[in-house]
Every structure is written in C-alpha cells, then in structure tokens.
C-alpha cells in the first residue's frame, strides 16, 4: 500500500450554487449513462504532486483498496466501493468519520439514539441499516462507542452491499474501513493550526522520519489536540487528545514489519439534542413554537469520557513476485463512562419513574442516563495471495484464516439523583442533580464472542475482455453472555453456530478503461446483529433468554453496474443498480414480544464521479435513490412500510479549482431526502419524520509559499435550520450546524 501525505494546499467542504458545481454534476449523469458505467466512486493513487504556488489539485481518485482480499483495481471490482481520500476531507475541513462519510450519498449518522440514551459514537446508517458494528481499522474490526477522528487516517473505504464473504458477520448492506497512515522512506513533516466558530480549536502534527537501519526503516508520529464546541449549540464540547505512532522495518526487503500504536483520550460534553416540539409532522402540537435550536437541556456536569488504545503488528513477506503473505495481530481496548440527560416533549400528566410528569406546558421533565462500558478485542488474520496461470486462464487467488475474541462488559450505575424540571424555552444548564452519589449497583453484563474463520477467493481472467470471480467464507462463532440484576446473577446464556457466506461476479471489459459487471452475494450475522445482545432493541435478560433459538439474519444482494475511467484515466465515472433482501429479521419490542418473521428490501440506483476534469479542476460527487419496503410489524411511525433513518434520495458534490497566484477555491452541496422515524410503539405525539434539506459549503486557500498556506472553510452558507438526526422515540433531535467558519494554517516541510 502506498502511503500518502498531502503536500498541497487544502481547501474546504461543500459549495453554494457555484457554476463549477453545477457544471460538474450536470456532466455526471450523461457521461455515466452514455457508457453505462457504474458501481462506485473510488480508487487509489500511489503518489501525489508536490506543492507549488500554481499547479494541479491533489487527485480525489483512488485506484485500489487496502484489503488484500481485493486483488483487482476498483475499475475491475464487481461491487460498489467508495474510497474517500484524506485530500478531499482535508479540503473540506473535515476532522471525523462522520465528516468523511458526507462524501458518499445516503450514508450518515441519522439516528440520535435509542429512547432515553444518546449515541456517543459513530452510529452510521448505510443503505438503510445500522452499520455501527461493521467499522474496521486496517481491515480489523473496531469495537467500542467512539467518535473516530481522522488525524491519522489516509483514506476511508466504504464497501456497499453484503460483505459477509469478505469480513464475516457484518451489517446487511456493507462496512467501513479506515486506513491508517504508515511510516515510509520519504522524510516529511506537516501540521495544522485551526480556529473557528463554536469555539473550534485544533492542532495536528504529522512527522515521518526514515531511520538509518539496514533494509530500510522509518518512524511516523501523528498528534492531535482538539478542544471544540459545535457552532449553534450551547455547552456541547469535544475535547480530544490523540497519539498515533508507527514503526516500519525492512521496507527495502522482501519481509516488512509494521508496528502501530494508537491512544485516544476524549472528554466530551454529550449532546442530547433539543425537543422536537414544533417540528413538521408533529400531530399533537402542530402550532407550537419551536424551541431555540441552540438550547442545551443537560447540565454542565454531563460528561462522556472515552479512552481507546490499539496495538497492531503487521508482517508482510514476498515469497516471489506472485506469492505474498500478510499476517496482522491486533489488540484493542475502549472504555467509556457517560452521564447524560434525557427528556420527553412536555405532555401534561402522565410521567414515569424515568420521566417525571409535566406540571405545566413549559415544564420539561428530565432523567439521568449513565453508562460504564468496556470493549476489548484480540484478533489475528493471515492472508496469502498467489497469482498463477492454468493454461490460458490467469488466477488471482487469496486464502486466509482469522481468529478473533471480543468482549464487552457493562456496569450498572445507581445513585444518579433527581434532575430538577427544566424550562422548555429557557433552559438553565447550571441546574444540577439533587442527591447525585453514583455507585455500581450490581446490574452488570459480560459478553464474549470468539470467531474462527476461513476463506478463499479467486479472480479468473479468461481473456482481455472477460473475468469471473468468486469467494466463500466460513465463520464459526460462539457467544457467552451472563449478567446480574442488582447483584442477583442470572443464568448464563450462550449461542453458537456456523455462518456460510459467498459471492460471485462476472465482468466484461469493452475497453481497457471500462467495465460492465453483474454480481451476487450473501451475508449472515447472529440474531440482532450484535455480538453481545442476541436481540436487537433490548438488553433485558428475559428477552435474551427467549432469543437463543433465533436463526442468523440472512442477506442476499444482486447488483449490476459499470465503471469508466475517462480523461486519460483521471476521472472515474460509476453507476450501479442493486437489490438487497434481508430475511430472518428480529422484530418487536419488550411490550409485545419478539419474533423472527421480519423481511426487508432495499433497491436503488447509485451514480458517482471522482477525479480530475482538468489538471486544475477536481470533482467528487454522487447521487442515490433508495426504494425500501418492510414486511412485518416493524414499520415506520407514520404507518408506511419504508425504512427508518433512510433518505429516499441523497446527493453530494464537491469541486475544487486552482487559480493563478496561489489561490484555490472549492465548494459543494449536500441533499438528504425526507427520513421516517421508526415505529417503537411510542405515543404519536412526536414528529413522524425529518424533513429533507440542502446544505451548501465553500472554501478558499491561499498558498503563501511552498511551506505555508491558509485555508478558510465556510459551512451552511444559506444558514439552513434543519434536523440532522432524530432519536428512536422522536422526542429529541440534533440540529444541523449553523452558518459558521474555520480558518486553518497548514504547514509542510
């Protein structure tokens, strides 16, 4: 894998209605469908141009992905894979995984959380399904609820469609892989200092130094300190400190060793959102005024403290030019302690032990939610890649095995005290809990999953026009779960089984720079999709005990598409038509019980364009339309049979142009269509959906000299007031970032 360092002047996020954006996207569909190109926008380049006062933009286009299981370039891969390079995210001023995912249509953090809880990590939805448990770092599963920072990330790879054959149990519609920056033999030093709206403050450093050791060695250190609020939100804060160290040995030899260590420490003030009162689609209070979207309904003592440590050793050996071995060992641990505030919309009367009754129309009852959780993973993967011929057929064979142990512990917290009622329209964050004296109350859980996997893939090149590929994977998993309620132990639960997954594809190349393909793939995962929670939407031991007879969830996906590299291979055009069917879906709730008679279907079209139109003009864009349907009792809150947290249409575009005299301008637009809230049998006095919205961003960079440039990012130019996410019950939503700005100085040596 080539390791990329930007030596270029970065720029910004997404643009207003500039002519450049309009021209770029108008050219996209016509060019795509004219060639019937399809599938996904991605690929990876090996080198980048050096910084100059005037010159070409860094390419957004990638040609490969990092996983050894994909032996062909993206152009010849029979699947939709979007590669989001660090150059693109850096231009947009992005810092997190959520920021990066805005560059692929229809993927995002649309869910605020389950009922009273607030998501404190990357709760990503991809093609209609929660993909939070299918996030990988350097092709090894990542665990724990953490908001992932990109300070040490080269690119983000979004694989769409079932990935069970590639990665084992995973979300029905794909997974996300973060590729870390590695030490290399090119000496380089860079960093950035940024300030902006919302009390944004961020400093990063990227230092790579070759070592005078026989065989070639290097060390690389990435650092980040980020202490920032969110523009338009009171009190909410993210305070992150990160260190990523990488050593590499034998870089000039047939045997290379990479040793990586990551430490992240986050001390955040969580955002529980604001009441949905007054939002469109609220049947009980259609005329009620909205609350101020900047209001904070927690307390100044709320916290979300996360620590993550990850240690990885990867060894690569070339037996020959055609036979290679790779072995990766990973140990990771994440701990999270959270105290947050939850609430419902003000409804007179009622109330419960969790949500006090409302006494006046503007009196907001609140409750405390605490979490103490620990995740740990130990994993070892071995892959061998071989290229050989049998007669006139060329083979690219990958075989491997994987051993993984994952453990999750949770500790119940008591003594949270009582929260005074809050004024709905004028909240006071200084109001503190009464009687707050936290202690571990003996309500604990401990879940362990061990997985043994074996797989084999082969791509057969029949001639210069035709290729076929296929693969199969077997996972044997075993989950053990025990716990206690207020110190009283419950019977230990267990679940084990085998998961067979496979994929197959056929590809036709009309020309060297284009391809048409058809593919079919399957995926499975244990009931509920979670390692330690055998039923989705419930953590009660009773529900877990009743779920051990459930079969794995099964997914089937068919996809046809095409890809076309144009303009001397500088611009990638893609298009795909897909259909995914998920069976054995666990449905229901703790009130009406659970069943496994659910069936879901999502089908749609996705088109994209990534790369350079000219030496100085780069674009990245995509559009998707998704048609979804649910068979069973888990339908949307408004009664329709469509997926929740899934926009029917989504669009994203970003374009950059290099001007004379050291100036670069950039901009883009995002569209998210209407999204339904799920039906969780909550009262219907809440909004049933999130309205569609457009957001426009822009940026400009001025290169002072070959070492320093200044980057100005402008967000939400139209100052659109929109709901970025909503919680499952519909009582709370997260407002989108208001119109804001960031100024960053980028330094490179």
C-alpha positions in Angstrom: 0.0 0.0 0.0 1.3 3.4 -0.9 1.3 5.9 2.0 0.1 9.4 1.1 1.0 12.7 2.6 -0.7 15.8 1.3 2.0 18.3 0.0 -0.7 20.5 -1.4 -2.8 23.4 -0.3 -6.0 22.1 1.2 -9.3 23.9 0.8 -12.9 23.3 2.2 -16.1 21.5 2.4 -19.1 21.8 0.1 -20.2 24.7 -2.1 -23.1 27.0 -2.7 -24.7 27.0 -6.2 -21.4 27.8 -8.0 -21.1 27.3 -11.7 -18.4 24.8 -11.1 -20.6 22.5 -9.0 -23.4 22.8 -11.5 -21.2 22.0 -14.5 -19.6 19.1 -12.7 -22.7 17.4 -11.7 -24.7 18.1 -14.9 -21.9 16.4 -16.8 -22.0 13.4 -14.5 -25.3 11.5 -15.3 -24.9 12.0 -19.1 -21.4 10.7 -19.1 -22.3 7.8 -16.8 -25.3 6.5 -18.6 -23.8 7.1 -22.1 -21.2 4.5 -21.2 -23.4 2.5 -18.8 -20.7 3.0 -16.3 -21.5 2.0 -12.8 -20.8 0.8 -9.3 -18.9 3.2 -7.1 -16.5 6.0 -6.8 -13.1 5.1 -5.7 -9.5 4.1 -6.4 -6.1 4.9 -5.0 -3.1 6.7 -6.4 0.4 5.9 -5.3 2.0 9.4 -5.4 0.8 12.9 -5.2 2.3 16.1 -6.8 4.5 18.3 -4.7 3.2 21.7 -3.5 3.6 24.6 -5.8 2.2 28.1 -5.8 0.3 27.2 -9.0 -0.4 23.7 -10.1 -2.7 20.7 -10.2 -5.1 19.8 -7.4 -4.4 16.6 -5.5 -6.5 13.9 -7.1 -9.6 12.6 -5.2 -9.5 9.5 -7.3 -8.2 6.2 -5.9 -7.4 3.0 -7.9 -7.3 0.3 -5.3 -8.3 -0.5 -1.7 -6.1 -1.7 1.1 -7.6 -5.1 1.7 -5.6 -8.0 0.2 -8.9 -9.8 -0.5 -9.5 -7.3 -3.4 -6.8 -8.2 -5.9 -8.2 -6.2 -8.8 -8.2 -2.4 -9.3 -11.5 -0.7 -8.5 -12.3 -0.4 -12.2 -12.4 -4.2 -12.3 -14.1 -4.9 -9.0 -17.7 -6.2 -9.2 -19.0 -4.2 -6.3 -19.7 -0.6 -5.3 -16.8 0.7 -3.2 -16.3 4.3 -2.4 -12.9 5.5 -1.4 -12.8 8.9 0.4 -9.2 10.1 0.4 -7.7 12.3 3.1 -7.0 15.1 0.5 -10.8 15.5 -0.1 -11.7 15.5 3.6 -8.8 17.9 4.4 -10.1 20.4 1.7 -13.5 20.3 3.4 -12.1 21.0 6.8 -13.4 17.6 8.0 -12.0 16.0 11.1 -14.2 13.0 11.9 -15.5 9.8 10.2 -18.9 11.5 10.1 -17.4 14.4 8.1 -15.8 12.0 5.7 -19.0 9.9 5.1 -20.8 13.0 3.7 -18.9 12.3 0.5 -20.8 9.2 -0.3 -24.6 9.6 -0.8 -27.1 8.3 1.6 -24.6 7.3 4.3 -24.6 9.2 7.7 -25.3 9.4 11.4 -29.1 10.0 11.1 -30.1 8.3 14.4 -29.6 10.2 17.7 -30.1 7.2 19.9 -32.5 4.7 21.4 -35.2 6.2 23.6 -33.5 7.8 26.6 -30.0 7.1 25.5 -27.9 9.3 23.3 -25.4 8.0 20.7 -21.9 8.9 21.8 -20.1 7.1 19.0 -20.3 6.7 15.2 -23.9 5.5 14.7 -23.7 5.1 10.9 -26.6 4.1 8.7 -25.7 2.7 5.2 -28.3 1.8 2.6 -31.0 1.6 5.3 -29.2 -0.4 8.0 -27.2 0.4 11.1 -23.5 -0.2 10.3 -22.0 0.9 13.6 -20.8 -2.7 14.4 -19.2 -3.0 10.9 -16.5 -0.4 11.2 -12.9 -1.6 10.6 -9.4 -0.1 11.0 -6.8 -1.5 8.6 -9.3 -4.4 7.9 -9.6 -5.5 11.5 -12.9 -4.9 13.3 -13.0 -1.9 15.5 -15.0 -2.0 18.8 -16.4 0.5 21.3 -18.5 3.6 21.1 -16.1 6.3 20.0 -16.3 9.2 17.6 -13.4 8.4 15.3 -11.0 11.2 14.4 -9.2 11.3 11.1 -5.9 12.8 12.3 -4.0 9.5 11.4 -6.2 8.3 8.5 -5.1 8.2 4.9 -8.5 7.1 3.4 -11.9 5.8 4.3 -13.2 2.8 2.2 -17.0 2.3 2.1 -17.9 -1.1 0.8 -21.6 -1.3 -0.2 -23.6 -4.5 -0.4 -23.2 -7.5 1.8 -19.6 -8.1 2.9 -20.1 -11.4 4.8 -17.7 -13.2 2.5 -15.0 -10.6 3.0 -15.3 -9.7 6.7 -17.6 -12.3 8.3 -20.7 -11.2 10.2 -21.5 -7.6 9.2 -24.3 -5.2 8.5 -26.5 -6.4 5.7 -25.5 -3.5 3.4 -21.8 -3.2 3.8 -18.9 -2.0 6.0 -16.5 0.9 6.5 -12.7 0.6 6.7 -10.3 3.3 7.9 -6.8 3.0 6.5 -4.1 4.5 8.9 -1.0 6.5 7.9 2.1 4.3 7.9 5.8 5.1 8.2 7.7 5.3 4.9 11.0 6.2 3.5 10.1 9.7 2.5 11.1 12.3 5.1 8.3 14.8 5.6 6.9 17.0 8.4 3.5 18.7 8.4 1.0 20.2 10.8 -2.0 22.5 11.1 -3.5 25.0 13.5 -7.2 25.9 13.2 -9.7 28.2 14.9 -13.3 28.9 14.1 -16.9 29.3 15.1 -18.3 27.4 18.0 -15.0 27.9 19.9 -13.3 25.5 17.4 -9.6 24.9 18.3 -7.5 22.2 16.7 -3.8 21.4 16.3 -2.3 18.5 14.4 1.2 17.2 13.5 2.4 14.5 11.1 6.1 13.7 11.4 7.7 11.0 9.2 11.4 10.2 9.5 13.5 7.5 7.7 15.9 5.6 10.0 19.5 4.7 9.2 18.8 1.0 9.6 19.8 -1.7 7.1 16.9 -2.8 5.0 15.1 0.4 5.3 13.2 1.6 8.3 11.1 4.6 9.3 9.1 6.1 12.2 6.0 8.2 11.9 4.1 10.1 14.6 0.7 11.7 14.3 -0.6 14.0 17.0 -3.9 15.8 17.6 -5.4 18.1 20.2 -8.9 19.3 19.5 -11.0 21.3 22.0 -14.1 22.5 20.2 -17.7 23.2 20.6 -20.4 23.0 17.9 -21.5 26.1 16.1 -25.1 26.8 17.1 -25.1 24.5 20.2 -24.6 25.8 23.7 -22.4 23.9 26.2 -21.7 20.9 23.8 -18.0 20.3 23.6 -15.5 17.7 22.2 -12.1 17.6 23.8 -9.8 15.0 22.2 -6.1 14.2 22.6 -4.6 11.6 20.2 -1.2 10.0 19.6 -0.6 7.5 16.8 2.9 6.1 16.4 4.1 3.8 13.6 7.3 2.0 13.0 8.3 0.1 9.8 11.2 -2.2 9.2 12.5 -4.0 6.1 10.9 -1.5 3.7 13.5 -2.3 1.1 13.4 -6.1 1.6 11.0 -9.0 0.9 9.9 -9.0 4.6 8.3 -5.9 6.0 7.1 -5.3 9.6 4.8 -2.5 10.6 4.2 -1.8 14.3 1.4 0.7 15.2 0.1 2.1 18.4 -2.9 4.5 18.9 -4.1 6.2 22.0 -7.1 8.4 22.1 -8.5 10.3 25.1 -11.8 12.1 24.8 -13.5 14.1 27.4 -16.7 15.4 25.8 -19.9 17.1 26.8 -22.6 15.0 25.1 -25.3 16.5 23.0 -28.7 15.1 24.0 -30.4 17.2 21.4 -33.4 19.5 21.7 -37.1 18.8 22.0 -38.9 18.1 18.7 -41.8 20.3 19.7 -42.9 22.4 16.7 -41.1 20.4 14.1 -43.1 19.4 11.0 -45.0 16.2 11.3 -45.8 16.6 15.0 -49.6 15.7 15.2 -50.2 16.7 18.8 -48.6 20.2 18.8 -48.8 21.4 15.1 -48.9 25.0 16.1 -46.4 25.0 19.0 -43.4 27.3 18.6 -40.1 25.6 18.1 -37.5 25.9 20.9 -34.3 27.7 20.1 -32.0 25.1 18.4 -29.0 26.4 20.5 -30.7 25.4 23.8 -28.9 22.8 25.9 -31.1 20.6 28.1 -28.4 18.8 30.0 -26.3 20.1 32.9 -22.7 21.4 33.0 -21.8 18.2 34.9 -22.8 15.9 32.0 -19.8 14.0 30.5 -18.7 11.4 28.0 -15.2 10.2 28.8 -13.7 7.7 26.3 -10.2 6.1 26.2 -9.1 3.9 23.4 -5.8 2.0 22.9 -4.9 0.0 19.9 -1.7 -2.0 19.2 -1.2 -3.6 15.8 1.7 -5.7 14.3 1.6 -6.5 10.6 4.2 -8.6 8.8 4.4 -8.9 5.0 6.6 -11.4 3.2 7.1 -11.7 -0.6 7.9 -15.3 -1.5 8.2 -14.2 -5.1 6.7 -11.5 -7.3 3.5 -13.6 -7.4 3.2 -15.1 -3.9 2.8 -12.9 -0.9 1.9 -13.5 2.8 0.4 -11.0 5.2 -0.2 -11.6 8.9 -1.9 -9.0 11.2 -2.3 -9.1 15.0 -4.4 -6.6 16.9 -5.2 -5.8 20.5 -7.6 -3.1 21.2 -9.4 -1.8 24.3 -12.0 1.0 24.6 -13.6 2.2 27.9 -16.5 4.7 28.1 -18.1 6.4 31.1 -21.1 8.6 30.4 -23.5 10.7 32.3 -26.1 12.4 30.2 -29.6 13.9 30.4 -32.7 12.6 28.7 -36.2 14.1 28.3 -39.5 13.8 26.5 -41.7 16.5 24.9 -43.9 18.2 27.5 -47.2 16.3 27.9 -49.3 17.3 30.9 -49.8 14.5 33.4 -48.5 11.0 32.9 -44.9 10.6 33.8 -42.9 7.6 34.9 -40.0 6.6 37.1 -37.8 7.7 34.2 -39.6 10.8 33.1 -41.3 13.0 35.7 -44.8 14.2 35.0 -45.2 17.6 33.4 -46.9 20.1 35.6 -47.1 23.0 33.1 -46.9 23.2 29.4 -43.4 24.6 29.5 -42.1 22.4 32.3 -39.7 19.8 30.9 -39.2 16.6 33.0 -35.7 15.1 32.7 -33.9 12.0 33.8 -30.3 10.9 34.0 -28.7 8.2 31.9 -25.3 6.7 32.8 -23.1 4.2 31.1 -19.9 2.4 32.1 -18.7 0.1 29.4 -15.5 -1.7 28.4 -14.8 -3.3 25.0 -11.8 -5.5 24.2 -10.6 -7.3 21.1 -7.8 -9.6 20.2 -7.5 -10.7 16.6 -5.1 -12.4 14.2 -5.5 -12.5 10.4 -3.4 -14.4 7.9 -3.8 -13.9 4.2 -1.8 -15.4 1.3 -2.1 -14.1 -2.2 -1.0 -16.0 -5.3 -1.0 -15.2 -9.0 -0.6 -18.1 -11.4 -1.9 -19.4 -14.8 -3.8 -22.6 -15.6 -3.5 -22.8 -19.4 -4.7 -19.5 -20.8 -6.6 -18.5 -17.6 -4.9 -16.1 -15.2 -5.7 -16.5 -11.5 -5.5 -14.1 -8.6 -6.1 -16.3 -5.5 -6.5 -15.2 -1.9 -6.8 -17.6 1.0 -6.7 -17.0 4.7 -7.9 -17.6 8.2 -8.8 -15.4 11.2 -9.1 -15.9 14.9 -10.9 -13.2 17.0 -12.1 -12.8 20.5 -14.3 -9.8 21.5 -15.5 -9.0 25.0 -17.9 -6.3 26.2 -18.6 -5.5 29.8 -21.2 -3.1 31.2 -21.6 -1.9 34.8 -24.9 -0.5 36.0 -24.7 2.8 37.9 -27.1 3.9 40.7 -27.3 6.9 42.8 -27.9 9.3 39.9 -30.2 11.5 41.9 -33.0 13.6 40.6 -32.9 16.4 38.0 -35.0 19.5 38.5 -37.6 20.1 35.8 -36.3 22.4 33.1 -37.9 25.4 31.4 -38.7 24.3 27.9 -37.9 27.7 26.2 -35.2 29.0 28.6 -33.2 26.1 30.0 -30.5 26.6 32.6 -27.5 24.2 32.3 -26.4 25.2 35.8 -29.3 23.3 37.4 -27.6 20.3 38.9 -28.8 16.9 40.1 -30.1 16.6 43.6 -28.7 13.7 45.6 -26.2 12.6 43.0 -23.9 10.0 44.6 -23.0 7.4 41.9 -22.2 3.8 42.7 -22.1 0.5 40.8 -25.4 -1.1 41.6 -24.6 -4.7 40.7 -26.6 -4.7 37.4 -23.8 -5.9 35.1 -23.4 -7.8 31.8 -20.4 -9.6 30.4 -20.5 -10.9 26.8 -17.7 -12.7 24.9 -17.7 -13.8 21.3 -15.0 -15.9 19.7 -14.9 -16.4 16.0 -12.8 -18.8 13.9 -12.9 -18.1 10.2 -11.5 -19.4 6.9 -12.0 -18.1 3.4 -10.8 -18.3 -0.2 -11.3 -16.0 -3.2 -10.3 -16.3 -6.8 -10.5 -14.0 -9.8 -10.2 -15.7 -13.2 -9.1 -13.6 -16.2 -10.4 -15.6 -19.1 -9.1 -13.1 -21.7 -8.7 -9.4 -22.0 -12.5 -8.9 -22.1 -13.9 -11.4 -19.6 -13.3 -12.1 -15.9 -15.2 -14.1 -13.3 -14.7 -14.1 -9.6 -16.0 -15.7 -6.5 -15.3 -16.5 -2.9 -16.6 -18.4 0.1 -16.1 -17.9 3.9 -17.0 -20.0 6.9 -17.3 -18.4 10.3 -17.8 -20.4 13.5 -18.9 -18.1 16.3 -19.6 -18.8 19.9 -21.2 -16.2 22.2 -21.4 -16.4 26.0 -23.4 -13.9 28.0 -24.0 -13.6 31.7 -25.1 -10.8 34.0 -26.8 -9.8 37.2 -29.6 -7.5 38.2 -28.9 -5.6 41.5 -26.4 -8.2 42.4 -28.6 -11.3 41.7 -26.9 -13.4 39.0 -28.9 -14.6 36.0 -28.4 -17.9 34.2 -25.6 -17.9 31.7 -26.7 -17.7 28.1 -24.9 -18.9 25.0 -25.3 -19.1 21.3 -23.0 -20.6 18.7 -23.2 -21.7 15.1 -21.7 -21.6 11.6 -22.1 -18.8 9.1 -21.5 -19.6 5.4 -21.3 -16.7 3.1 -20.3 -16.4 -0.6 -20.1 -14.1 -3.5 -19.7 -14.4 -7.3 -19.4 -11.9 -10.1 -18.8 -11.7 -13.9 -17.1 -8.7 -15.6 -16.9 -7.7 -19.2 -14.4 -5.0 -20.3 -15.5 -3.3 -23.6 -12.2 -1.3 -23.4 -9.2 -1.2 -21.2 -10.7 1.7 -19.3 -14.2 0.5 -18.8 -16.1 -2.4 -17.3 -19.6 -3.8 -17.0 -20.5 -6.3 -14.3 -23.1 -8.4 -12.5 -22.6 -9.8 -9.0 -24.5 -11.7 -6.3 -23.5 -12.0 -2.7 -24.8 -13.3 0.7 -24.2 -12.2 4.3 -25.3 -13.5 7.7 -25.0 -12.3 11.2 -26.2 -13.6 14.6 -29.7 -12.5 15.8 -30.0 -8.8 16.3 -26.6 -8.1 14.6 -24.8 -7.6 17.8 -22.1 -9.8 19.4 -23.3 -9.5 22.9 -27.0 -8.7 22.5 -28.9 -11.6 21.0 -32.0 -9.5 20.3 -31.9 -6.0 18.8 -33.6 -3.2 20.7 -33.5 -5.0 24.1 -30.8 -5.6 26.7 -33.1 -7.3 29.2 -32.0 -10.8 30.3 -35.6 -12.1 29.9 -35.6 -11.1 26.2 -32.1 -12.5 25.8 -33.2 -15.8 27.3 -36.1 -16.0 24.9 -33.9 -15.3 21.8 -31.4 -18.1 21.9 -33.4 -20.2 19.4 -33.3 -17.4 16.7 -31.6 -18.2 13.5 -29.0 -15.8 11.9 -30.2 -12.9 9.9 -29.6 -13.6 6.2 -29.0 -11.2 3.4 -28.9 -11.6 -0.4 -27.8 -8.8 -2.8 -27.8 -8.6 -6.6 -26.0 -5.8 -8.4 -25.3 -4.8 -12.0 -23.3 -1.8 -13.0 -20.4 -0.4 -14.8 -17.3 1.8 -14.4 -15.5 4.0 -16.8 -12.2 5.9 -16.4 -12.1 8.9 -18.7 -9.9 11.9 -19.5 -6.7 9.8 -19.6 -7.9 7.8 -16.6 -8.0 10.9 -14.4 -11.8 10.8 -13.8 -13.8 7.8 -12.7 -17.5 7.5 -13.6 -19.6 4.8 -11.9 -23.2 3.6 -11.8 -24.9 0.7 -10.2 -28.4 -0.8 -9.8 -28.8 -3.1 -6.8 -31.4 -5.0 -4.8 -30.9 -6.3 -1.2 -33.3 -8.6 0.6 -32.9 -9.3 4.4 -34.7 -12.2 6.0 -35.0 -13.6 9.5 -35.2 -10.1 10.8 -35.9 -9.9 14.5 -38.8 -7.6 15.2 -40.9 -6.5 18.1 -40.4 -4.9 21.5 -40.4 -5.7 25.2 -44.1 -4.9 25.4 -45.4 -7.1 22.6 -42.6 -9.6 22.4 -40.1 -10.5 19.7 -40.4 -12.6 16.6 -38.2 -13.5 13.6 -40.7 -13.1 10.8 -39.4 -9.8 9.5 -38.3 -9.2 5.9 -36.8 -6.1 4.5 -35.9 -5.0 1.0 -33.9 -2.1 -0.3 -33.2 -1.4 -4.0 -31.8 1.6 -5.8 -29.5 3.3 -8.2 -26.2 4.9 -7.3 -24.0 7.0 -9.6 -20.8 8.8 -9.0 -17.9 10.8 -10.4 -14.5 11.2 -8.8 -11.2 12.7 -10.1 -9.9 15.5 -12.3 -11.6 17.1 -15.2 -8.6 19.2 -15.9 -5.2 19.5 -14.3 -6.6 22.2 -12.0 -10.2 21.1 -11.7 -11.2 18.2 -9.4 -14.7 16.9 -8.5 -16.2 14.3 -6.2 -19.9 13.7 -6.5 -22.6 11.1 -6.1 -26.4 10.5 -6.2 -28.5 7.7 -4.9 -32.2 6.8 -4.8 -33.3 4.1 -2.5 -36.7 2.3 -2.5 -37.3 0.4 0.7 -40.0 -1.9 2.0 -40.6 -3.7 5.3 -42.7 -6.8 5.6 -43.8 -7.4 9.2 -44.8 -5.5 12.2 -41.8 -3.1 12.4 -42.9 -0.3 10.1 -42.3 3.4 10.3 -44.1 5.6 12.8 -46.3 7.1 10.2 -47.6 3.6 9.2 -45.7 3.4 5.9 -43.7 0.3 5.0 -40.4 2.1 4.4 -37.1 2.0 6.3 -36.4 4.5 9.1 -33.3 6.7 9.0 -33.1 6.2 5.3 -33.5 9.1 2.8 -35.2 8.1 -0.4 -32.9 10.3 -2.3 -29.5 11.7 -1.4 -26.9 13.8 -3.3 -23.4 15.0 -2.6 -20.9 17.1 -4.6 -17.6 18.8 -4.1 -15.4 20.6 -6.6 -12.1 22.4 -6.4 -10.4 24.7 -8.9 -6.8 26.0 -8.7 -6.5 29.7 -9.7 -3.4 31.7 -10.5 -1.2 33.4 -7.9 -1.6 30.7 -5.2 -5.4 30.8 -4.8 -7.7 27.7 -4.8 -11.5 27.8 -4.4 -13.8 24.9 -3.5 -17.4 24.3 -2.7 -20.2 21.7 -2.6 -23.7 20.8 -1.8 -25.5 18.0 0.1 -29.1 16.9 -0.2 -30.7 14.5 2.3 -34.3 13.5 1.5 -37.1 13.0 3.9 -36.4 10.3 6.6 -39.0 8.5 8.6 -38.7 7.7 12.3 -39.1 4.1 13.3 -42.2 2.7 15.0 -41.2 1.8 18.5 -44.8 1.9 19.8 -44.2 5.2 21.5 -47.1 7.7 21.7 -47.8 9.5 18.4 -47.3 13.0 20.0 -44.0 13.3 18.3 -42.8 14.0 14.7 -43.0 11.1 12.4 -40.2 12.1 10.1 -37.3 14.5 9.4 -37.8 17.0 6.6 -35.5 17.0 3.6 -32.8 19.6 3.4 -30.0 21.1 1.3 -26.7 22.3 2.8 -24.0 24.4 0.9 -20.4 24.8 1.9 -17.4 26.6 0.4 -13.7 27.1 0.9 -10.7 29.1 -0.3 -7.0 28.5 0.1 -4.1 30.9 -0.3 -0.6 29.5 -0.7 1.8 31.9 1.0 4.9 29.9 0.0 5.9 26.2 -0.5 5.7 25.7 3.3 2.6 27.5 4.4 -1.0 28.0 3.2 -4.1 29.5 4.8 -7.4 27.7 4.4 -10.9 29.3 5.1 -13.9 27.0 5.3 -17.5 28.3 5.3 -20.3 25.9 6.3 -24.0 26.1 5.8 -23.9 29.2 3.6 -27.6 29.6 3.5 -27.9 29.2 7.3 -30.4 26.3 6.8 -32.2 25.3 10.0 -32.6 21.5 9.7 -32.7 18.3 11.8 -29.6 16.3 11.2 -30.8 13.3 13.3 -33.7 12.2 15.5 -33.9 9.7 18.3 -35.9 6.5 18.0 -38.9 7.7 20.0 -38.9 11.1 18.3 -38.8 13.2 21.4 -35.3 14.7 20.6 -33.4 15.8 17.6 -29.9 17.1 16.7 -30.0 20.5 14.9 -27.6 20.8 12.0 -24.6 23.1 12.3 -25.4 26.7 11.7 -23.6 29.1 9.3 -20.0 29.1 10.6 -16.4 29.4 9.6 -13.0 27.9 10.3 -9.5 29.3 9.5 -6.6 26.8 9.3 -2.9 27.3 8.7 -1.3 24.3 7.1 2.4 23.9 7.4 4.5 21.4 5.3 8.3 20.7 5.2 
